[in-house]
Amino acid sequence: MAVETLNTQDGVRDVSFADPAFLADPWRNIARLQTEAPVYWSENQRGWIISRHADVKAAYADPRFSAARVSQLFRDMPPEVVAQLEGVRKYTGLLVNRLDGEQHMRIRSLMLKAFDRGSVKKMESFIGEVVDRVLDTCEAEREFDFAKVVGAVLPTTIMQRMFDLPDEYRPLLFSLASDFTSASAAAKVTPELLLKLERSIRTLNEVFNELIAVREKHLGDDLISMLVHARDGLHKLDHDETLAQLHGLVVAGAETTANSLGTQLVHIVKHPELQERLRSDPDAAFNLVTELLRYPGTVKCMTRFAKEDIELHGQTIRKGDLVWIMNVGANIDSSVFADPYRSDVDRPNLRDSFAFGPGMHFCIGHILARTELSEFFKRAFQRFNIEILQENFDMAPSYIFYGYRELRVRFTPR
């Protein structure tokens, strides 16, 4: 088991993102680093950890830090393994959140049209329908693993509907999203995970190649059609760019929201005043889930590579160094958020929160994600008294996502 070690850098204790204690509680040690070493070279992570809100914000905006970080996956991988990862190298490198500059903005602008507030507003009715069907299953089951019954079903069903796919595609989409994130976001990457990711990418491509061919001939009112036919002047997505963005949408739409559903449920159940607010003021749900995306949150950090030498707080980040930019630290920085561990439904925090990343890489699907979460929680707590049936949790082994592998619950109709 990975444990904290003493780094020789000013006697500051290092952290390991794969340590079970860190997976369960990343805030304590990151808050410590904010005070002791806000720009810290981690021997365990073999990179710089940046943890204060102002520095996180500046790092995300600094063009000297590159989002093109596919090579991070291949650190310490045997050459014979890397040779088998052509799909990983190609398609993860084309994801919009792993691009810089003009290429990033070109693809981002083509995707934004599908996720503006007006587009999501049109989806609200069917999101509500899907939530109600999932809650019907919760009522029938009464005691169940929330991760399987809700987390694996609700967000993937939404994506399936947005792609205009038959119901039989839903389990496949969730399985592929889970395989994708288990490797690309792993706190400890292994050859086995990367080879599994390569197979998942190939399977996703087989599925989407057929769907793209159909949408090219018969334009529909769905997300795949939008990407296939998206244009900005003379520019459009090429075939591989389209495939990559569809991969990213499956992962972001399924896995990210699935983790948020579980962690937010546990937090709300532990705080009766939040349950009461949801029941007395259902319209507050959107603000509540926005606040809970700050803390406890879902996205712990993102990575960048330094494109040149950079001086920060007396430390020299060298060209080529890996940088861990800690959203989880920025979101509990007391210089920005008063009483940061308290859930304040009325806190106007979206601008300062790093729940969805800042600036140019701000999450394209943030409105959709918050709509799904808010619709679920306001309906769930109107219909049920909800209990968490376990005290200890097996955490997702991810450096990016904070989430539970299993969550035993009881839903009792009110």
C-alpha positions as CSV (number, residue, x, y, z in Angstrom):
1,M,0.0,0.0,0.0
2,A,1.3,3.4,-0.9
3,V,1.9,5.7,2.0
4,E,3.0,9.3,2.6
5,T,6.8,9.7,2.7
6,L,9.1,12.5,3.8
7,N,10.5,14.4,0.9
8,T,13.8,16.2,1.3
9,Q,12.3,19.4,-0.1
10,D,12.2,21.5,3.1
11,G,11.1,18.5,5.2
12,V,7.6,18.5,3.7
13,R,5.7,15.2,3.7
14,D,5.0,13.9,0.2
15,V,1.7,12.5,-0.9
16,S,0.7,9.6,-3.1
17,F,-2.5,9.9,-5.2
18,A,-2.8,6.1,-5.1
19,D,-2.7,5.9,-1.3
20,P,-6.2,4.7,-0.1
21,A,-6.1,7.4,2.6
22,F,-5.6,10.1,-0.1
23,L,-8.3,8.6,-2.3
24,A,-10.8,8.8,0.6
25,D,-9.7,12.3,1.8
26,P,-7.6,14.3,-0.6
27,W,-8.4,17.7,1.1
28,R,-6.3,17.3,4.3
29,N,-3.0,16.8,2.6
30,I,-3.6,19.3,-0.2
31,A,-4.6,21.9,2.3
32,R,-1.4,21.2,4.2
33,L,0.6,21.7,1.0
34,Q,-1.2,25.0,0.4
35,T,0.4,26.2,3.7
36,E,3.8,24.4,3.7
37,A,4.7,24.2,0.0
38,P,2.2,25.7,-2.5
39,V,4.4,24.7,-5.4
40,Y,5.8,21.3,-4.4
41,W,8.0,18.8,-6.2
42,S,6.5,15.4,-5.4
43,E,8.8,12.5,-5.7
44,N,5.9,10.1,-5.5
45,Q,4.0,11.8,-8.4
46,R,7.2,12.8,-10.2
47,G,5.8,16.2,-10.9
48,W,4.9,19.6,-9.4
49,I,1.8,19.9,-7.3
50,I,0.1,23.4,-7.4
51,S,-2.6,23.7,-4.8
52,R,-3.6,27.4,-4.1
53,H,-6.6,28.9,-5.8
54,A,-4.7,31.8,-7.3
55,D,-1.9,29.6,-8.6
56,V,-4.4,27.0,-10.0
57,K,-6.3,29.7,-11.8
58,A,-3.1,31.2,-13.2
59,A,-1.7,27.8,-14.3
60,Y,-4.8,26.9,-16.3
61,A,-4.6,30.3,-18.1
62,D,-0.9,30.2,-18.7
63,P,-0.1,29.1,-22.3
64,R,3.3,27.9,-21.1
65,F,1.5,24.9,-19.6
66,S,0.4,22.5,-22.3
67,A,-2.7,20.4,-22.2
68,A,-1.1,17.9,-24.7
69,R,-0.3,15.3,-22.1
70,V,-0.8,11.9,-23.7
71,S,2.8,11.0,-23.0
72,Q,1.9,11.0,-19.3
73,L,0.2,7.7,-19.8
74,F,3.3,6.1,-21.2
75,R,5.7,6.9,-18.4
76,D,7.7,3.7,-17.5
77,M,5.7,1.6,-20.0
78,P,7.8,-1.1,-21.7
79,P,8.4,-0.3,-25.4
80,E,6.6,-3.5,-26.5
81,V,3.5,-2.2,-24.7
82,V,3.7,1.3,-26.1
83,A,4.0,-0.2,-29.6
84,Q,0.5,-1.7,-29.1
85,L,-1.2,1.6,-28.1
86,E,-1.6,3.3,-31.4
87,G,-5.3,4.1,-30.7
88,V,-4.5,5.5,-27.3
89,R,-1.9,7.7,-28.6
90,K,-4.0,9.0,-31.6
91,Y,-7.4,9.4,-30.1
92,T,-6.7,10.6,-26.6
93,G,-4.4,13.1,-28.2
94,L,-7.3,14.5,-30.2
95,L,-9.7,15.0,-27.3
96,V,-10.6,18.6,-27.0
97,N,-9.4,18.9,-23.4
98,R,-5.9,17.6,-24.5
99,L,-5.4,20.3,-27.2
100,D,-3.8,23.7,-27.1
101,G,-4.3,27.0,-29.0
102,E,-6.1,27.3,-32.3
103,Q,-6.7,23.6,-32.7
104,H,-8.4,23.5,-29.3
105,M,-10.5,26.5,-30.0
106,R,-11.6,25.3,-33.4
107,I,-12.9,22.0,-32.1
108,R,-14.4,23.6,-28.9
109,S,-16.3,26.2,-30.9
110,L,-17.9,23.4,-33.1
111,M,-19.0,21.5,-30.0
112,L,-20.3,24.3,-27.9
113,K,-23.5,24.7,-30.0
114,A,-24.8,21.4,-28.7
115,F,-24.4,22.3,-25.1
116,D,-25.6,25.9,-24.7
117,R,-28.4,26.6,-22.2
118,G,-31.1,26.6,-24.9
119,S,-30.1,23.2,-26.1
120,V,-30.1,21.7,-22.6
121,K,-33.4,23.4,-21.9
122,K,-34.9,21.3,-24.7
123,M,-33.6,18.1,-23.0
124,E,-35.1,18.8,-19.6
125,S,-38.4,17.0,-20.2
126,F,-36.7,13.7,-21.3
127,I,-34.1,14.1,-18.5
128,G,-37.0,14.2,-16.0
129,E,-38.6,11.2,-17.7
130,V,-35.4,9.2,-17.4
131,V,-34.9,10.2,-13.7
132,D,-38.5,9.1,-12.9
133,R,-37.9,5.7,-14.5
134,V,-34.7,5.3,-12.5
135,L,-36.4,6.2,-9.3
136,D,-39.2,3.7,-10.1
137,T,-36.4,1.1,-10.1
138,C,-35.1,2.4,-6.8
139,E,-38.6,2.1,-5.3
140,A,-38.9,-1.5,-6.5
141,E,-35.4,-2.5,-5.3
142,R,-35.5,-0.6,-1.9
143,E,-32.0,-1.7,-0.9
144,F,-29.3,-1.7,-3.6
145,D,-25.9,-0.6,-4.9
146,F,-26.5,3.0,-5.9
147,A,-23.4,2.9,-8.2
148,K,-25.1,0.1,-10.3
149,V,-28.7,1.0,-10.2
150,V,-28.4,4.8,-10.6
151,G,-24.8,5.7,-11.4
152,A,-24.4,3.2,-14.2
153,V,-27.8,3.9,-15.7
154,L,-29.0,7.5,-15.4
155,P,-26.2,9.5,-17.1
156,T,-25.5,6.8,-19.7
157,T,-29.2,6.7,-20.6
158,I,-29.1,10.5,-21.1
159,M,-26.1,10.1,-23.4
160,Q,-27.8,7.2,-25.3
161,R,-30.9,9.5,-25.9
162,M,-28.7,12.4,-27.0
163,F,-27.0,10.1,-29.5
164,D,-30.4,8.7,-30.5
165,L,-29.4,5.1,-29.9
166,P,-31.5,2.1,-29.1
167,D,-31.6,1.0,-25.4
168,E,-29.3,-2.0,-26.0
169,Y,-26.4,0.4,-26.5
170,R,-26.6,1.8,-22.9
171,P,-24.7,-1.0,-21.1
172,L,-22.0,-0.9,-23.8
173,L,-21.5,2.9,-23.5
174,F,-21.1,2.7,-19.7
175,S,-18.7,-0.3,-19.9
176,L,-16.5,1.5,-22.4
177,A,-16.6,4.7,-20.4
178,S,-15.5,2.9,-17.3
179,D,-12.7,1.1,-19.1
180,F,-11.6,4.4,-20.6
181,T,-11.4,6.3,-17.3
182,S,-9.9,3.3,-15.3
183,A,-6.8,3.7,-17.5
184,S,-6.6,7.3,-18.6
185,A,-7.4,8.6,-15.0
186,A,-5.7,5.8,-13.0
187,A,-3.7,6.9,-10.0
188,K,-1.3,4.1,-10.9
189,V,-1.2,3.3,-14.6
190,T,-0.4,-0.3,-15.6
191,P,0.3,-2.0,-18.9
192,E,-2.9,-4.0,-18.4
193,L,-5.0,-0.9,-18.0
194,L,-3.6,0.7,-21.1
195,L,-4.0,-2.4,-23.2
196,K,-7.7,-2.6,-22.0
197,L,-8.0,1.1,-23.0
198,E,-6.7,0.4,-26.5
199,R,-9.3,-2.4,-26.9
200,S,-12.1,0.0,-25.6
201,I,-11.0,2.7,-28.1
202,R,-11.1,0.2,-31.0
203,T,-14.6,-1.0,-29.9
204,L,-15.9,2.6,-29.6
205,N,-14.6,3.3,-33.1
206,E,-16.3,0.2,-34.5
207,V,-19.6,1.4,-33.0
208,F,-19.3,5.0,-34.0
209,N,-18.0,4.4,-37.5
210,E,-21.2,2.7,-38.3
211,L,-23.3,5.5,-36.7
212,I,-21.3,8.2,-38.4
213,A,-21.8,6.6,-41.9
214,V,-25.6,6.6,-41.3
215,R,-25.7,10.2,-40.0
216,E,-23.6,11.4,-43.1
217,K,-26.4,10.2,-45.3
218,H,-29.4,10.9,-43.1
219,L,-29.0,13.9,-40.9
220,G,-30.8,13.6,-37.5
221,D,-31.6,15.8,-34.6
222,D,-29.0,14.2,-32.3
223,L,-25.5,14.7,-31.0
224,I,-23.7,12.5,-33.5
225,S,-25.4,14.3,-36.4
226,M,-24.4,17.6,-34.9
227,L,-20.7,16.7,-34.7
228,V,-20.7,15.0,-38.2
229,H,-22.2,18.1,-39.8
230,A,-20.7,20.8,-37.5
231,R,-19.1,23.6,-39.5
232,D,-17.5,26.9,-38.7
233,G,-17.0,28.7,-42.0
234,L,-15.0,26.3,-44.1
235,H,-13.9,24.2,-41.1
236,K,-15.3,21.0,-39.8
237,L,-14.2,18.1,-37.7
238,D,-12.4,15.4,-39.7
239,H,-13.3,11.8,-39.1
240,D,-10.7,11.0,-36.4
241,E,-11.5,14.3,-34.6
242,T,-15.2,13.3,-34.6
243,L,-14.4,9.9,-33.2
244,A,-12.2,11.4,-30.5
245,Q,-14.9,13.9,-29.4
246,L,-17.5,11.1,-29.3
247,H,-15.2,9.1,-27.0
248,G,-14.8,12.2,-24.8
249,L,-18.6,12.8,-24.6
250,V,-19.2,9.2,-23.6
251,V,-16.7,9.4,-20.8
252,A,-17.6,12.9,-19.5
253,G,-21.4,12.2,-19.9
254,A,-21.3,8.8,-18.1
255,E,-18.4,8.4,-15.7
256,T,-18.1,12.0,-14.4
257,T,-21.8,12.4,-13.6
258,A,-22.0,8.8,-12.2
259,N,-19.3,9.7,-9.6
260,S,-21.0,13.0,-8.8
261,L,-24.3,11.3,-8.1
262,G,-22.8,9.0,-5.5
263,T,-20.6,11.5,-3.7
264,Q,-23.4,14.1,-3.6
265,L,-25.9,11.6,-2.4
266,V,-23.7,10.7,0.6
267,H,-23.1,14.3,1.4
268,I,-26.8,15.3,1.3
269,V,-27.8,12.3,3.5
270,K,-25.2,13.3,6.0
271,H,-26.6,16.8,6.2
272,P,-30.3,16.8,7.1
273,E,-30.5,20.6,6.5
274,L,-29.7,20.0,2.8
275,Q,-32.4,17.4,2.5
276,E,-34.9,19.8,4.1
277,R,-33.9,22.6,1.7
278,L,-34.4,20.3,-1.3
279,R,-37.9,19.3,0.0
280,S,-39.0,22.8,0.9
281,D,-37.4,24.6,-2.1
282,P,-36.9,22.2,-5.0
283,D,-35.8,25.1,-7.2
284,A,-32.6,25.3,-5.0
285,A,-31.4,22.0,-6.4
286,F,-29.4,23.5,-9.2
287,N,-27.5,25.8,-6.8
288,L,-27.0,22.9,-4.4
289,V,-25.4,20.6,-6.9
290,T,-23.2,23.4,-8.1
291,E,-22.0,24.0,-4.6
292,L,-21.4,20.2,-4.1
293,L,-19.4,20.1,-7.3
294,R,-17.0,22.5,-5.5
295,Y,-16.9,20.4,-2.3
296,P,-16.8,17.5,-2.0
297,G,-16.5,17.8,-5.7
298,T,-15.8,15.2,-8.4
299,V,-12.7,16.3,-10.3
300,K,-9.6,16.4,-8.1
301,C,-7.0,17.6,-10.5
302,M,-5.8,17.9,-14.1
303,T,-2.3,17.7,-15.5
304,R,-0.1,19.9,-17.8
305,F,3.4,19.8,-19.1
306,A,5.6,22.9,-18.9
307,K,6.6,24.1,-22.4
308,E,9.4,26.2,-21.0
309,D,11.1,27.0,-17.7
310,I,8.7,28.7,-15.3
311,E,9.4,30.4,-12.0
312,L,6.7,30.2,-9.4
313,H,6.9,30.9,-5.6
314,G,10.7,30.5,-5.8
315,Q,10.6,27.2,-7.5
316,T,11.7,26.5,-11.0
317,I,9.4,24.3,-13.0
318,R,11.6,23.0,-15.9
319,K,10.6,22.6,-19.5
320,G,9.0,19.1,-19.8
321,D,8.1,18.8,-16.1
322,L,4.7,17.3,-15.3
323,V,2.4,19.6,-13.3
324,W,-0.5,18.4,-11.1
325,I,-3.0,21.3,-10.9
326,M,-5.2,20.6,-7.9
327,N,-8.8,21.6,-8.4
328,V,-9.5,20.0,-5.1
329,G,-7.2,22.4,-3.4
330,A,-8.4,25.5,-5.1
331,N,-12.0,24.6,-4.2
332,I,-11.3,24.6,-0.4
333,D,-8.9,27.6,-0.4
334,S,-10.1,29.6,2.6
335,S,-8.8,32.8,1.0
336,V,-11.5,32.5,-1.6
337,F,-14.3,30.5,0.1
338,A,-15.5,31.4,3.5
339,D,-15.9,28.3,5.6
340,P,-15.0,26.1,2.6
341,Y,-16.1,22.8,4.1
342,R,-19.6,24.0,4.7
343,S,-22.2,23.5,2.0
344,D,-23.9,26.9,1.4
345,V,-26.7,26.5,-1.1
346,D,-26.8,30.3,-1.7
347,R,-23.0,30.7,-2.2
348,P,-22.5,32.4,-5.7
349,N,-19.5,30.2,-6.4
350,L,-19.5,29.1,-10.0
351,R,-17.1,31.8,-11.1
352,D,-14.5,30.9,-8.4
353,S,-15.1,27.1,-8.3
354,F,-12.9,24.8,-10.3
355,A,-15.6,22.1,-10.5
356,F,-15.6,22.3,-14.3
357,G,-12.1,23.7,-14.9
358,P,-11.5,27.3,-15.8
359,G,-10.9,29.5,-18.8
360,M,-10.4,28.0,-22.3
361,H,-10.9,24.4,-21.0
362,F,-14.1,25.1,-19.0
363,C,-16.3,22.0,-19.3
364,I,-18.5,22.1,-22.4
365,G,-21.2,20.0,-20.7
366,H,-21.4,21.8,-17.4
367,I,-25.1,22.9,-17.8
368,L,-26.2,19.4,-18.8
369,A,-24.3,17.8,-15.9
370,R,-25.9,20.2,-13.3
371,T,-29.3,19.7,-14.9
372,E,-29.1,15.9,-14.6
373,L,-27.9,16.1,-11.0
374,S,-30.4,18.7,-9.9
375,E,-33.4,16.8,-11.5
376,F,-32.3,13.6,-9.8
377,F,-31.9,15.0,-6.3
378,K,-35.0,17.2,-6.2
379,R,-37.1,14.3,-7.3
380,A,-35.4,11.7,-5.2
381,F,-35.7,13.5,-1.9
382,Q,-39.4,14.4,-2.7
383,R,-40.2,10.7,-3.1
384,F,-37.9,9.0,-0.6
385,N,-36.2,8.9,2.7
386,I,-32.7,7.8,1.8
387,E,-30.2,6.0,4.0
388,I,-26.5,5.1,3.4
389,L,-26.0,1.5,4.5
390,Q,-22.2,1.5,4.9
391,E,-19.6,3.5,6.8
392,N,-16.5,2.6,4.9
393,F,-16.1,3.1,1.1
394,D,-14.0,1.5,-1.6
395,M,-12.8,4.6,-3.5
396,A,-12.3,4.9,-7.2
397,P,-8.5,4.5,-7.8
398,S,-8.3,7.6,-9.9
399,Y,-6.2,10.7,-9.7
400,I,-8.9,12.7,-11.5
401,F,-12.2,11.5,-10.1
402,Y,-13.4,11.4,-6.5
403,G,-16.0,8.6,-6.3
404,Y,-17.1,5.3,-4.9
405,R,-16.8,1.8,-6.4
406,E,-19.9,0.7,-4.5
407,L,-22.5,2.5,-2.5
408,R,-25.1,0.5,-0.6
409,V,-28.3,2.5,0.1
410,R,-32.0,2.1,1.2
411,F,-34.7,4.1,-0.5
412,T,-38.0,4.2,1.5
413,P,-41.0,5.9,-0.1
414,R,-42.2,8.9,1.9
